Amino acid sequence: MRQLLSFGALLLAAYFVFPASLTAFQGREQAYRLQAGDAFEVQYRYTPEFNAKAVVQPDGQITLPIAGSVRVGGLTVEEARAWITAKAGERLREPEVVLLLTDFVKPSFTVAGEVGRPGRYDLRGNMSAIDAVAISGGIKDSSKHSQVLLVRRHNDDFADVRVFNLKHAMTGEGVQEDIKIQNGDLLIVPQNFVSKLERYIRWGQLYAGFSLFRR
């Protein structure tokens, strides 16, 4: 019952909670955004003595010579470069800065619910929703794969949610409706009504058996 209520709540959120401007699912590629653990080099063209390496801390901050403390978590590489340049420009005259990303958290996606092996998986190359479900062990007989939820983070406050008919996409007729998976995507394959109902039927039979035994 909890699973049924949770899925219903997500469906309501998809249609009523999120702003209208966000309910249109974003299909375009999103630029990579820096996160905790990412490492990069900052190079100054005219003052290489200030070149430095940095790792993004859990709070999104880095500390650099000249630029000082800079919050780069959540920024794209270009946005971080521009911000570091602006900070360094407070002490240097028109600095030219190059930011080279040297190590980063591997892109990944998560599949939850009625699949063979729920969990987080590395995102490699072009991958569709059908590919993602296949990698996670395929759908179970207990799944309702005509109403799969695809949750994609929009920003720190909102996520885009789409109800996706995976069952139709897996047919030759609906293959064009398959969705490209992006970094951070969450696929939720819910349980179908029949399998939920079956649990109650079995418990009812078991209870009836106990009643007969007590007589």
N, C-alpha and C positions, 0 to 999 in steps of 0.2 A: 504494500500500500504506500509506503514511503517513497518507493521508486516511482510509482504512478503519480503521486502528488508532486514530486520533484520535477518530473518531466513536464507535467502540466504547467508548473510555475515557469519553466524555461520557455514553453510555448507562448504563455501569456506575455513574458518579458519580450520575446521576439516581436510581438505585434503591438504591445501597448506601452511598455516601460521606456524603451529607447526612443530618442527623438526621431521625428520623421526623416530628418536628413541623414540619419545613420542606418535606418532600416533597409535602405537600398544597399545590398551587399557589395562590398568593395572588391572587385576582381583584379585590379591592377597590382603590379608588384610594388611592394613597399621597400624603401631604402633601408639598409641595415642601420640599426641604432645601437650605439655603444652601451654596454652593460657591465656590471661588476665582473672583474676577472679579465676583461679585454686588455691587451697590451699593445702599445704603439711607440713609435719614435717620433720626436719632434725635431725637425731640422730647420735651422735659420740659414738662409742663403748667404747673407753678408756677415753674420757673426756666428760662425760654427762653434765657437767656444761655449755657446749657450745650448748646444744640442743636448737632448736628454731623452731618456726612456722613461715610460710611465705605465702604471697599471691602474685601471679604474677600481677604486675602493668600493666597498658595499654601499656607501652613501652617495656614490656617483662622482666623488671628488678625485682630483689628481693635484699634485703639487709639482711645479716646474720652476726652474731658475728664471728670473726676470718676470715671467707671467704670474708666478705665485700660485695660490689655490684657485682652481677652476673647476666648476661643475660641468662635466661632460656626459654624465649618464643620461641616456634617453635621446641624445643628439645624434644626428648622422655624422659621418666622418667630415664632411664638408662644413657642417654647422660648427663642429668642434674646432676645426682649423680656423674658421673665421673668428670664433670667440677667443681662442688662444692668441691669434694675431692682434685682436683689439686690446686684450689685456697687456700683451708685450709692448704694444704701441704706446702705452702710458709711460714707458721708460726708454724705448728705442724709437728712432725716427724711421717711419714707414718700413717696418720689418716685413720680409717675405718669408712665410712659414710653409713648410711641407709637413704633412702628417701622414705617416706610414703605419697602417695597421699590421702588426706582426703576429698577433695571436688573438683568437676570439672564440667565444662560446659557439660550439657547432650548432647550426640550425637544426631544429627538431620539431616534431609534432606529437600529439598524444591522441590515442584512440581509447575510448572507455565504453563500458557497457557490454552488450551481448556479442562479443567477438572471442576468438579462440585464445588470444594472448593480449589482453589489455595492457597498455603501458606507453612509455615514451620511446620514440624511435628517431634516429638521425634522418634528416631530410637531405637526400642526395639527388641532385639533378632535377629534372621535371617529373613531378609525381602528382597523380590525380587522387581523388577520393577513393576510387576503386582500388588503385594501387595500395593506398594506405591501409584499407581494410584487409586486403590480401596479405600484406606484410604482417599484420597483427593477428593472423591465424584464420581469417575469413569469418563470415557471419555465422552465428549459431541458429539452430532451428527455432529457438525461442525469441529471435530478434524481430523487430518491426522495422525492417530496413526501408520501408516506404516513407518513414518519417525520421530520418537521421538529422541530428542537429550539428551544424558546423558553426563553431564559435570562433570568431577572429577578433583579437584585441584591437581596438581603435585608438585608445589612449589610456591614461591612468584611470579614467573614470568610466569609460564606456567600452562595450564590445559590440561588434556586429554579429547578429545571430540569424542564421538562415535554416529553414526546414528544407531538407534536401531529399528528394525521392531517389535513393540509391538503387532501389529495386528496378525502377524504370530505366535508370542510366546504365544498368548492367545488361539491358537488352540492345539488340542491334538498332532498334528504332530510337532509343533514347541516349545512345552513347555520346552524342554531341552535347548533352546536358551535364556530363561529368565535370567536376570542378577541380581546378588546379590547387594543390595544397601549398600553403606558405608557412614560413617559419612562425612557430608559436600557435598554429591552428590546433583546435581541439575538436575531435569528432566524437559524438556521443550516439551510440547505437542503442536505442531503448528496447525494452522487453515488450513482446506483443501481449495482447489482452488474454489470449487463450492460455499462454503459459502462466500468467498471473492467476487466472481463474482456476487452473489445474491444481495449484497449491492448496486452495481453499477446499476443492473437492476432495483431495486426498486427506486433508485434516478432518473433514466432515465424516469421511468413511471410517477413519481411525477412531474418531470420537464415538461413532455409532457402534463400532466393534467393542469398545470399552463398556458401553452401556449394556450391550447384550451379555458381556462377560459378567457384569455385576449382578445381573438377574440370575 
